[in-house]
Amino acid sequence: MENSTYKIIELVGFSEKSWEDAAREAVSTASKTLRNIRVAEVKEMDLRLKDNQIMGYRVKLKVSFKLEG
């Protein structure tokens, strides 16, 4: 097995539907500009509220991807 190095970044995804969709949206958007995404770890979940009603779901993720070279 060869040695490798990974970079970790933090992302926030949002969805009006669910936390799962918020996470999926964050990873999907990141995958448009990042290659070799390996792991996404959910660090926080919260809700956006308006007039005591849930307006949306937010997920903070730590995402790692393998560096090339």
PyMOL commands that set and color helices and strands:
alter all, ss='L'
color gray80, all
select helices_A, chain A and resi 19-30
alter helices_A, ss='H'
color red, helices_A
select strands_A, chain A and resi 6-15+37-50+53-66
alter strands_A, ss='S'
color yellow, strands_A
deselect
rebuild
show_as cartoon
